[in-house]
Amino acid sequence: MWVLTIPPKLKCFMWQVMKLILPTMEAIIERTGRVPEDAEPDPEDDSSISPRCPVCWAPLESLEHMFLSCRMATTLWERSGLDVGQVRQPPSNFGLFVRRFIKQDSSVEMVIRFVALLRRIWKSRN
């Protein structure tokens, strides 16, 4: 992937994704060591971060959930025209999903569309 000629902002985004440094609720909890309450966050109290997905209120917002199983993400994948059906099958490990897709279709155009959709999902949530 790193040798492909894709726009730098997409390459940088994928580097962040693959290094697991995007600030999902799961990552924030791991980094801060705080286990938040399972309730709606209090906007006045930064320590009350909820681990839930802010889009569908699933129990934990992880990379896998955000990009693969959140209802918003699944809708975008279905509408994208990208053939991700087989690569989204279990195990739902995000790194494996990315590697499977690139192995399945490594044309520059498809990789750009794939990464652009991942970035769109991320941007729509943040």
ZAKOL-758643 format. One line per 4 residues: number of its first residue (from 1); for each residue x, y, z of N, C-alpha, C. Coordinates in Angstrom, 1 decimal. Each point is the difference from the previous one (the first is absolute). Layout:
<recs>
NUM> X Y Z X Y Z X Y Z ~ ...
</recs>
This chain:
<recs>
1> 0.8 -1.2 0.0 -0.8 1.2 0.0 0.9 1.2 0.0 ~ 1.1 0.0 0.8 0.8 1.2 0.1 0.7 0.4 -1.3 ~ 0.2 -1.0 -0.9 0.7 0.3 -1.2 -1.0 0.5 -1.1 ~ -1.3 0.0 0.2 -1.0 0.4 -0.9 0.0 1.6 -0.1
5> -0.3 0.5 -1.2 0.0 1.4 -0.1 -1.5 0.4 0.3 ~ -0.2 0.4 1.2 -1.3 0.5 0.4 0.2 1.3 0.7 ~ -1.0 0.9 0.0 0.1 1.3 0.6 0.6 -0.1 1.4 ~ 1.0 0.9 0.4 0.6 0.0 1.3 -0.9 0.0 1.2
9> -1.1 0.8 -0.1 -1.0 0.0 1.1 -0.6 -1.3 0.3 ~ -0.2 -0.8 -1.1 -0.6 -1.3 0.2 1.1 -1.0 0.5 ~ 1.2 0.1 -0.4 1.1 -0.8 0.5 0.2 0.3 1.4 ~ 0.0 1.2 0.4 0.2 0.4 1.4 -1.1 -0.5 0.9
13> -1.3 0.1 -0.5 -1.1 -0.5 0.7 0.1 -1.5 0.2 ~ 0.4 -0.8 -1.0 0.1 -1.4 0.1 1.2 -0.4 1.0 ~ 1.0 0.8 0.0 1.1 -0.2 1.0 -0.6 0.1 1.4 ~ -0.8 1.0 0.3 -0.6 0.2 1.3 -0.9 -1.2 0.3
17> -0.8 -0.4 -1.0 -0.9 -1.1 0.2 0.8 -1.3 0.4 ~ 1.0 -0.3 -0.8 0.7 -1.3 0.2 0.9 0.1 1.2 ~ 0.4 1.1 0.5 0.7 0.2 1.3 -0.9 0.0 1.2 ~ -1.3 -0.1 -0.3 -1.0 0.0 1.1 0.0 1.3 0.8
21> 0.3 1.1 -0.6 0.1 1.3 0.7 -1.2 0.9 -0.2 ~ -1.0 -0.4 -0.7 -1.2 0.8 -0.1 -0.7 -0.1 1.3 ~ -0.5 1.2 0.5 -0.6 0.0 1.4 -1.4 -0.5 0.0 ~ -0.2 -1.3 0.0 -1.3 -0.7 0.2 -0.2 0.0 1.5
25> -1.2 -0.2 0.5 -0.2 -0.1 1.4 0.8 -1.1 0.6 ~ 0.1 -1.1 -0.6 0.8 -1.1 0.5 1.5 0.4 0.2 ~ 0.5 0.7 -1.0 1.4 0.5 0.1 0.2 1.0 1.1 ~ -1.0 0.9 0.1 0.1 1.1 1.1 0.0 -0.7 1.3
29> -0.8 -1.0 0.2 -0.1 -0.7 1.3 1.3 -0.7 0.3 ~ 0.6 -0.7 -1.0 1.2 -0.7 0.1 1.2 1.0 0.4 ~ 0.0 1.2 -0.7 1.1 0.9 0.3 -0.1 0.7 1.3 ~ -1.3 0.3 0.4 -0.2 0.8 1.3 0.0 -0.9 1.2
33> -0.4 -1.3 -0.2 -0.1 -0.9 1.1 -1.3 0.2 0.7 ~ -0.9 0.8 -0.4 -1.2 0.2 0.6 -1.1 -0.9 -0.6 ~ -0.8 -0.6 0.8 -1.1 -0.8 -0.4 -1.2 0.8 0.2 ~ -0.6 0.6 -1.0 -1.1 0.9 0.2 -1.3 -0.7 0.3
37> -0.9 0.7 0.6 -1.3 -0.5 0.3 -0.8 -0.3 -1.3 ~ -0.9 -1.0 0.0 -0.7 -0.3 -1.1 -1.3 0.8 -0.2 ~ 0.2 1.3 0.1 -1.1 1.0 -0.1 0.3 1.1 -1.0 ~ -1.0 0.8 -0.3 0.3 1.1 -0.9 1.0 0.9 0.6
41> 1.0 0.5 -0.8 1.0 0.9 0.6 -0.6 1.3 0.5 ~ 0.6 0.5 1.0 -0.4 1.3 0.5 0.9 1.1 -0.7 ~ -0.6 0.9 -0.7 0.8 0.9 -0.8 0.8 0.9 0.9 ~ -0.3 0.2 1.3 0.7 0.8 0.9 1.2 -0.7 0.7
45> 0.0 -1.4 -0.2 1.0 -0.8 0.7 0.8 -0.8 -1.0 ~ 1.2 0.4 -0.3 0.9 -0.8 -0.9 0.2 -1.4 0.4 ~ -0.1 -0.3 1.3 0.4 -1.3 0.5 -1.2 -1.0 -0.2 ~ -1.1 0.4 -0.5 -1.2 -0.9 -0.2 -0.1 -0.4 -1.4
49> 1.1 -0.2 -0.7 0.0 -0.5 -1.4 -0.7 -1.4 -0.1 ~ -1.0 -0.1 -0.9 -0.6 -1.3 -0.1 0.7 -0.8 -1.1 ~ 0.1 -1.3 0.2 0.6 -0.9 -1.0 -0.9 -0.3 -1.1 ~ -1.2 0.4 0.1 -1.0 -0.3 -1.1 0.3 0.7 -1.3
53> -0.5 -0.6 -1.1 0.1 0.6 -1.3 -1.0 1.2 0.0 ~ 0.5 1.2 -0.4 -0.8 1.1 0.0 -1.1 0.0 -1.1 ~ 0.2 -0.9 -1.0 -1.0 -0.1 -1.1 -1.1 -0.9 0.3 ~ 0.3 -1.2 0.4 -1.0 -1.1 0.2 -0.2 -0.4 1.4
57> 0.9 0.5 0.9 -0.1 -0.3 1.4 0.3 -1.4 0.4 ~ 0.8 -0.6 -0.9 0.5 -1.4 0.3 0.9 0.1 1.2 ~ 0.2 -1.1 0.7 0.8 0.0 1.3 1.4 0.5 -0.1 ~ 0.7 -0.2 -1.1 1.4 0.5 -0.1 0.4 0.5 -1.3
61> 0.5 1.2 -0.1 0.5 0.5 -1.3 1.4 -0.3 -0.2 ~ 0.2 -1.1 -0.8 1.4 -0.4 -0.3 0.2 0.3 -1.5 ~ 1.2 -0.2 -0.5 0.3 0.1 -1.5 -0.9 -1.0 -0.7 ~ -0.1 -1.2 0.4 -0.8 -1.0 -0.7 -1.5 0.4 0.0
65> -0.5 0.5 1.1 -1.4 0.5 0.0 -0.2 1.2 -0.9 ~ 0.9 1.0 0.2 -0.2 1.2 -0.8 0.0 -0.2 -1.5 ~ 1.0 -0.8 -0.5 0.2 -0.2 -1.4 -0.7 -1.2 -0.6 ~ -0.4 -1.0 0.8 -0.6 -1.2 -0.5 -1.4 -0.3 0.4
69> -0.4 0.2 1.2 -1.3 -0.4 0.4 -1.0 1.0 0.5 ~ 0.4 1.3 0.1 -0.9 1.0 0.4 -1.0 0.1 -1.2 ~ -1.3 0.3 0.3 -1.0 0.0 -1.0 0.3 1.1 -1.1 ~ 0.6 1.1 0.4 0.4 1.0 -1.0 1.1 -0.5 -0.9
73> 1.0 -0.7 0.5 1.1 -0.6 -0.8 -0.6 -1.0 -0.9 ~ -0.8 -0.9 0.5 -0.5 -1.1 -0.9 -0.8 0.6 -1.2 ~ -0.8 1.0 0.3 -0.8 0.7 -1.1 1.0 0.6 -1.0 ~ 1.0 0.6 0.4 1.0 0.6 -0.9 0.7 -1.0 -0.8
77> 0.4 -1.1 0.6 0.7 -1.1 -0.7 -1.0 -0.6 -1.1 ~ -1.2 -0.2 0.4 -1.0 -0.6 -1.0 -0.2 1.0 -1.2 ~ 0.0 1.3 0.3 -0.2 0.9 -1.1 1.2 0.4 -0.8 ~ 1.2 -0.4 0.5 1.2 0.4 -0.6 0.3 -0.7 -1.4
81> -0.5 -1.1 -0.2 0.3 -0.7 -1.2 1.3 -0.8 0.1 ~ 0.7 0.1 1.2 1.2 -0.8 0.2 -0.3 -1.4 0.4 ~ 0.7 -0.9 -0.5 -0.3 -1.4 0.3 0.7 -0.4 1.4 ~ -0.7 0.3 1.1 0.6 -0.3 1.3 -0.7 -1.1 0.7
85> -1.0 -0.6 -0.6 -0.8 -1.0 0.6 0.8 -1.2 0.6 ~ 0.9 -0.6 -0.8 0.8 -1.1 0.5 1.0 0.4 1.0 ~ 0.6 1.2 -0.1 1.1 0.4 0.9 -0.6 0.5 1.3 ~ -1.3 0.3 0.1 -0.6 0.4 1.3 -0.4 -1.2 0.8
89> 0.1 -1.2 -0.5 -0.4 -1.1 0.7 0.9 -0.2 1.2 ~ -0.5 -0.7 1.1 0.8 -0.2 1.2 1.4 -0.7 -0.4 ~ 1.0 0.3 0.8 0.0 0.8 1.2 0.0 1.5 -0.3 ~ -0.7 0.7 0.8 -0.2 1.4 -0.3 1.2 0.8 0.6
93> 1.2 -0.3 -0.4 1.2 0.7 0.4 0.2 1.1 -1.1 ~ 0.1 1.2 0.3 0.1 1.1 -0.9 1.3 -0.1 -0.9 ~ 1.1 -0.3 0.6 1.3 -0.2 -0.8 -0.1 -1.1 -1.0 ~ -0.7 -1.1 0.4 -0.2 -1.1 -0.9 -0.9 0.4 -1.2
97> -1.0 0.7 0.4 -1.0 0.6 -1.0 0.8 0.8 -1.1 ~ 0.8 0.9 0.4 0.8 0.8 -0.9 0.9 -0.8 -0.9 ~ 0.7 -0.9 0.7 1.0 -0.9 -0.8 -0.8 -0.8 -1.0 ~ -1.1 -0.6 0.4 -0.8 -0.8 -0.9 -0.5 0.8 -1.2
101> -0.5 1.2 0.2 -0.5 0.8 -1.1 1.1 0.3 -1.0 ~ 1.2 0.4 0.5 1.1 0.4 -0.8 0.5 -1.2 -0.8 ~ 0.0 -1.1 0.7 0.4 -1.3 -0.7 -1.0 -0.3 -1.1 ~ -1.3 0.2 0.3 -1.0 -0.4 -1.0 0.0 0.9 -1.2
105> 0.2 1.3 0.2 -0.1 1.0 -1.1 1.1 1.1 0.3 ~ 1.2 -0.2 -0.5 1.0 1.0 0.3 0.2 1.0 -1.1 ~ -1.0 0.2 -0.9 0.1 1.1 -1.0 0.0 1.3 0.8 ~ 0.8 1.0 -0.5 0.1 1.3 0.6 -1.4 0.6 0.2
109> -0.8 -0.1 -1.1 -1.3 0.7 0.1 -0.9 -0.6 1.1 ~ 0.0 -1.3 0.2 -0.8 -0.7 1.0 0.6 0.3 1.4 ~ 1.3 0.1 0.1 0.6 0.3 1.3 -0.4 1.4 0.4 ~ 0.1 0.9 -0.9 -0.4 1.4 0.3 -1.4 0.1 0.4
113> -0.9 -0.7 -0.7 -1.4 0.1 0.3 -0.2 -0.6 1.4 ~ 0.6 -1.1 0.3 -0.1 -0.7 1.3 0.5 0.9 1.1 ~ 1.2 0.6 -0.1 0.5 0.8 1.0 -0.8 1.3 0.2 ~ -0.5 0.6 -1.2 -0.8 1.2 0.1 -1.3 -0.3 0.7
117> -0.6 -1.2 -0.1 -1.2 -0.3 0.7 0.3 -0.2 1.5 ~ 1.1 -0.6 0.3 0.3 -0.1 1.4 0.1 1.4 0.6 ~ 0.7 0.9 -0.7 0.2 1.4 0.5 -1.4 0.7 0.1 ~ -0.8 -0.3 -1.0 -1.4 0.6 0.1 -0.7 -0.4 1.2
121> 0.1 -1.3 0.3 -0.7 -0.6 1.2 0.6 0.8 1.3 ~ 1.3 0.1 0.0 0.6 0.6 1.2 -0.4 1.5 0.1 ~ 0.0 0.7 -1.1 -0.3 1.4 0.0 -1.5 0.2 0.3 ~ -0.9 -0.9 -0.4 -1.4 0.2 0.3 -0.3 -0.2 1.5
125> 0.9 -0.6 0.7 -0.1 -0.3 1.5 0.6 1.1 0.8 ~ 1.0 0.7 -0.6 0.8 1.0 0.8 -0.1 1.4 -0.5
</recs>
